[in-house]
């Protein structure tokens, strides 16, 4: 049990340090390249913090475990809204720009609806992957096309060149991915040591573990008042999880998705996504406060309890 405890401690320390540097590099990239912080959060940061989900999906599909990959994508989206956005709003209320409601939110809602159809038709295969990947290409094109550079940059953006900022982005992204994997392994070993089932480990430890980069990056962004990076990261990461992660098992190991993925887990993700959408539309040009953040955390805790009961019953 000593080795898992050491790896969890070390992984958490490296994750926290690298997330802080990653946010600084992302903010500097936005400033030096003329892109808005929202676009960087929706693309560079979101794609970077979704790397663990992509790695897990790839290896799970190659090992003949497509349900683990599918569950990781859905579970990570649930964790991103319930845990990541909830914790970030509790740390510091998040302003909601009107552009997010007008441009980025419809993309996430569309991707969520198409994912529901792909899971409900009883077979997750190459055609579903093609549709999701085409939507991802369109989403990236739409985000870049509709981007408007920030009118005023934050005063605490690090003074570094674009080249140096990109180098820091790449290096800290690697550290984020590696430290999250180390943390997932250590947490999984601890869970097995306490007799928790493999099903519950996959739906909780792996999903939460691969969402740790999002959590670390979002909380660091909120503390540094780079709010567009924080909320853009959550929306963008959920978009990438559906459009870039889910096609991996569909292409490599096509087949019928697990009934729980198409039923229980997708429904929870859909309800959280719709709740977030309603809140963003209601609070546009307002903010997501600590009460909303605490409510998301409570919902996520209830979902984990539900998984615990379901897992112990199987």
C-alpha positions as CSV (number, residue, x, y, z in Angstrom):
1,X,0.0,0.0,0.0
2,X,3.0,2.3,0.5
3,X,3.8,2.6,-3.3
4,X,0.2,3.7,-4.3
5,X,0.2,6.3,-1.5
6,X,3.6,7.7,-2.7
7,X,2.4,7.8,-6.3
8,X,-0.8,9.6,-5.4
9,X,1.1,12.2,-3.4
10,X,3.7,12.7,-6.1
11,X,1.2,12.7,-8.9
12,X,-1.0,15.3,-7.1
13,X,2.1,17.6,-6.5
14,X,3.3,17.5,-10.1
15,X,-0.3,17.9,-11.4
16,X,-0.8,21.1,-9.3
17,X,2.6,22.6,-10.3
18,X,2.2,21.8,-14.0
19,X,-1.4,23.1,-14.1
20,X,-0.3,26.5,-12.7
21,X,2.4,26.8,-15.4
22,X,0.1,25.5,-18.1
23,X,-2.5,28.2,-17.4
24,X,0.2,30.9,-17.5
25,X,1.5,29.6,-20.9
26,X,-2.1,29.4,-22.3
27,X,-2.8,33.0,-21.2
28,X,0.5,34.2,-22.8
29,X,-0.3,32.3,-26.0
30,X,-3.7,34.1,-26.2
31,X,-2.0,37.4,-25.6
32,X,0.9,37.0,-28.1
33,X,-1.1,35.3,-30.9
34,X,-4.1,37.7,-30.9
35,X,-6.5,34.9,-30.1
36,X,-9.1,35.4,-27.3
37,X,-8.6,33.6,-24.0
38,X,-12.0,31.9,-24.7
39,X,-10.7,30.4,-27.9
40,X,-7.5,29.2,-26.3
41,X,-9.6,27.7,-23.5
42,X,-11.9,26.0,-26.0
43,X,-9.1,24.6,-28.2
44,X,-5.6,24.5,-26.8
45,X,-6.4,24.1,-23.1
46,X,-9.4,21.9,-23.7
47,X,-7.6,19.6,-26.2
48,X,-4.6,19.4,-23.8
49,X,-6.5,18.5,-20.7
50,X,-8.5,16.0,-22.8
51,X,-5.3,14.1,-23.7
52,X,-5.7,11.6,-20.7
53,X,-9.1,10.6,-21.9
54,X,-7.8,10.1,-25.4
55,X,-4.9,7.9,-24.1
56,X,-7.3,5.9,-21.9
57,X,-9.7,5.4,-24.8
58,X,-7.0,4.3,-27.2
59,X,-5.4,1.7,-25.0
60,X,-8.8,0.5,-23.7
61,X,-10.1,0.0,-27.3
62,X,-6.9,-1.7,-28.3
63,X,-7.2,-4.1,-25.4
64,X,-10.8,-5.0,-26.3
65,X,-12.4,-2.9,-23.6
66,X,-14.5,-0.4,-25.5
67,X,-17.0,0.0,-22.7
68,X,-14.2,1.4,-20.5
69,X,-13.4,4.0,-23.2
70,X,-17.1,4.9,-23.6
71,X,-17.7,5.1,-19.9
72,X,-14.6,7.2,-19.5
73,X,-15.8,9.8,-22.0
74,X,-19.2,10.1,-20.5
75,X,-17.9,9.9,-16.9
76,X,-15.4,12.6,-17.6
77,X,-18.1,14.9,-19.0
78,X,-20.1,14.4,-15.8
79,X,-17.1,15.1,-13.7
80,X,-16.2,18.2,-15.7
81,X,-19.6,19.8,-15.0
82,X,-20.3,18.4,-11.5
83,X,-16.8,18.4,-10.0
84,X,-14.6,20.7,-12.1
85,X,-17.0,23.5,-12.8
86,X,-18.6,23.1,-9.4
87,X,-15.3,23.3,-7.5
88,X,-14.1,26.2,-9.7
89,X,-17.3,28.3,-9.1
90,X,-17.0,27.6,-5.3
91,X,-13.4,28.8,-5.4
92,X,-14.3,32.0,-7.3
93,X,-17.6,32.9,-9.1
94,X,-17.2,32.6,-12.9
95,X,-18.4,35.4,-15.2
96,X,-20.5,34.2,-18.1
97,X,-19.8,36.1,-21.4
98,X,-22.6,36.4,-23.9
99,X,-20.4,35.1,-26.7
100,X,-20.3,31.7,-24.9
101,X,-24.0,31.4,-24.9
102,X,-24.3,32.5,-28.5
103,X,-21.4,30.6,-30.1
104,X,-19.9,27.8,-28.0
105,X,-22.9,26.4,-26.1
106,X,-24.9,25.3,-29.2
107,X,-22.0,23.2,-30.3
108,X,-21.9,21.3,-27.1
109,X,-25.7,20.8,-27.1
110,X,-25.5,19.5,-30.7
111,X,-22.7,17.1,-29.9
112,X,-24.6,15.9,-26.8
113,X,-27.7,15.2,-28.9
114,X,-25.8,13.3,-31.7
115,X,-24.0,11.3,-29.0
116,X,-27.3,10.2,-27.5
117,X,-28.5,9.0,-30.9
118,X,-25.2,7.1,-31.5
119,X,-25.5,5.3,-28.2
120,X,-29.3,4.7,-28.5
121,X,-29.2,3.0,-31.9
122,X,-27.6,-0.1,-30.4
123,X,-24.3,-0.1,-32.3
124,X,-21.4,2.3,-31.9
125,X,-19.4,1.9,-35.1
126,X,-17.4,3.7,-37.9
127,X,-20.4,5.7,-39.2
128,X,-21.0,7.2,-35.8
129,X,-17.3,7.9,-35.5
130,X,-17.4,9.7,-38.9
131,X,-20.3,11.9,-37.9
132,X,-18.7,12.8,-34.6
133,X,-15.4,13.6,-36.2
134,X,-17.0,15.7,-39.0
135,X,-18.8,17.7,-36.3
136,X,-15.5,18.2,-34.5
137,X,-13.9,19.6,-37.6
138,X,-16.9,21.9,-38.1
139,X,-16.7,23.0,-34.4
140,X,-13.0,23.9,-34.7
141,X,-13.7,25.8,-37.9
142,X,-16.6,27.6,-36.4
143,X,-14.7,28.6,-33.2
144,X,-11.8,30.0,-35.1
145,X,-14.0,31.8,-37.6
146,X,-16.2,33.4,-34.9
147,X,-13.3,34.3,-32.5
148,X,-13.0,37.9,-31.4
149,X,-9.7,38.9,-29.7
150,X,-10.0,40.2,-26.2
151,X,-10.5,43.9,-25.8
152,X,-8.2,44.0,-22.8
153,X,-5.8,41.4,-21.6
154,X,-5.4,40.6,-17.9
155,X,-2.5,42.5,-16.2
156,X,-0.9,39.4,-14.7
157,X,-0.2,37.6,-18.0
158,X,3.4,36.3,-18.0
159,X,5.9,38.3,-20.1
160,X,7.1,35.6,-22.5
161,X,7.4,35.3,-26.3
162,X,5.0,33.2,-28.3
163,X,7.6,30.6,-29.0
164,X,8.5,30.3,-25.3
165,X,4.8,30.1,-24.4
166,X,4.2,27.3,-26.9
167,X,7.2,25.4,-25.5
168,X,5.8,25.7,-22.0
169,X,2.4,24.6,-23.2
170,X,3.8,21.4,-24.7
171,X,6.0,20.6,-21.7
172,X,3.3,21.2,-19.0
173,X,0.8,19.3,-21.1
174,X,3.1,16.3,-21.0
175,X,3.5,16.7,-17.3
176,X,-0.3,17.0,-16.8
177,X,-0.9,13.8,-18.8
178,X,1.8,11.8,-17.0
179,X,1.0,13.0,-13.5
180,X,-2.7,12.3,-14.1
181,X,-1.9,8.7,-15.2
182,X,0.3,8.2,-12.2
183,X,-2.4,9.5,-9.9
184,X,-5.1,7.2,-11.6
185,X,-2.8,4.2,-11.1
186,X,-2.2,4.9,-7.5
187,X,-5.8,5.6,-6.7
188,X,-6.9,2.4,-8.5
189,X,-4.5,0.4,-6.5
190,X,-5.7,2.0,-3.3
191,X,-9.3,1.3,-4.3
192,X,-8.6,-2.4,-5.0
193,X,-6.8,-2.6,-1.7
194,X,-10.1,-1.5,0.0
195,X,-12.1,-4.0,-2.0
196,X,-13.9,-1.6,-4.4
197,X,-15.2,-3.3,-7.6
198,X,-13.6,-2.9,-11.0
199,X,-16.8,-1.4,-12.4
200,X,-16.9,1.3,-9.8
201,X,-13.2,2.0,-10.3
202,X,-13.7,2.5,-14.0
203,X,-16.7,4.8,-13.6
204,X,-15.2,6.8,-10.8
205,X,-11.5,6.7,-10.3
206,X,-10.6,6.6,-14.0
207,X,-13.1,9.2,-15.0
208,X,-12.2,11.5,-12.1
209,X,-8.5,10.9,-12.7
210,X,-8.6,11.8,-16.3
211,X,-10.6,14.9,-15.4
212,X,-7.9,16.0,-12.9
213,X,-6.0,18.1,-15.5
214,X,-9.3,20.0,-16.2
215,X,-9.8,20.5,-12.5
216,X,-6.3,21.7,-11.9
217,X,-6.3,24.0,-14.9
218,X,-9.7,25.5,-14.1
219,X,-9.1,26.1,-10.5
220,X,-5.7,27.7,-11.3
221,X,-7.4,29.8,-14.0
222,X,-10.0,31.0,-11.5
223,X,-7.4,31.9,-8.9
224,X,-5.5,33.9,-11.5
225,X,-8.8,35.5,-12.8
226,X,-8.4,34.0,-16.3
227,X,-12.2,33.2,-16.2
228,X,-12.5,32.7,-20.0
229,X,-9.8,30.0,-19.8
230,X,-11.7,28.2,-17.0
231,X,-15.2,28.0,-18.5
232,X,-13.9,27.7,-22.0
233,X,-11.8,24.7,-20.9
234,X,-14.9,22.9,-19.4
235,X,-17.1,23.5,-22.5
236,X,-14.3,22.7,-24.9
237,X,-13.1,19.6,-23.0
238,X,-16.7,18.2,-22.9
239,X,-16.9,18.9,-26.7
240,X,-13.6,17.0,-27.3
241,X,-14.6,14.1,-25.1
242,X,-17.7,13.5,-27.3
243,X,-16.2,14.3,-30.7
244,X,-12.6,13.1,-30.4
245,X,-12.6,10.5,-27.6
246,X,-15.8,8.6,-28.3
247,X,-14.9,8.0,-31.9
248,X,-11.8,6.0,-30.8
249,X,-13.7,2.9,-29.5
250,X,-16.2,3.3,-32.4
251,X,-13.4,3.0,-34.9
252,X,-11.1,0.4,-33.2
253,X,-13.6,-1.8,-31.4
254,X,-17.1,-1.2,-32.8
255,X,-20.0,-2.9,-31.2
256,X,-23.0,-2.4,-28.9
257,X,-22.4,0.0,-26.1
258,X,-23.1,-1.1,-22.5
259,X,-26.7,-0.6,-21.5
260,X,-25.7,1.5,-18.5
261,X,-23.6,3.9,-20.8
262,X,-26.6,4.5,-23.1
263,X,-29.0,4.7,-20.2
264,X,-27.9,5.8,-16.7
265,X,-24.6,7.6,-17.5
266,X,-25.7,9.3,-20.7
267,X,-28.9,10.5,-19.0
268,X,-26.9,12.0,-16.1
269,X,-24.6,13.7,-18.5
270,X,-27.5,15.0,-20.5
271,X,-29.3,16.4,-17.5
272,X,-26.1,18.1,-16.2
273,X,-25.4,19.6,-19.7
274,X,-29.0,20.9,-20.0
275,X,-28.8,22.3,-16.5
276,X,-25.6,24.1,-17.3
277,X,-27.1,25.4,-20.6
278,X,-30.1,26.8,-18.8
279,X,-27.9,28.4,-16.2
280,X,-25.6,30.0,-18.8
281,X,-28.6,31.4,-20.7
282,X,-30.2,32.7,-17.6
283,X,-26.9,34.2,-16.2
284,X,-25.5,35.5,-19.6
285,X,-23.5,38.6,-18.9
286,X,-23.9,37.5,-15.2
287,X,-21.9,34.8,-13.4
288,X,-22.0,31.3,-12.0
289,X,-21.8,31.8,-8.2
290,X,-20.8,29.7,-5.3
291,X,-24.3,28.4,-4.7
292,X,-24.5,27.0,-8.2
293,X,-21.0,25.5,-7.8
294,X,-22.1,23.8,-4.5
295,X,-25.2,22.5,-6.2
296,X,-23.2,20.9,-8.9
297,X,-20.9,19.3,-6.3
298,X,-23.8,17.9,-4.4
299,X,-25.3,16.4,-7.6
300,X,-21.9,14.8,-8.5
301,X,-21.6,13.4,-5.0
302,X,-25.1,11.9,-5.4
303,X,-24.1,10.4,-8.7
304,X,-21.0,8.8,-7.1
305,X,-23.2,7.4,-4.4
306,X,-25.6,6.0,-7.0
307,X,-22.6,4.3,-8.8
308,X,-21.5,2.9,-5.5
309,X,-24.9,1.3,-4.8
310,X,-25.2,0.0,-8.4
311,X,-21.7,-1.3,-8.3
312,X,-22.2,-3.2,-5.1
313,X,-25.4,-4.7,-6.5
314,X,-23.7,-6.1,-9.6
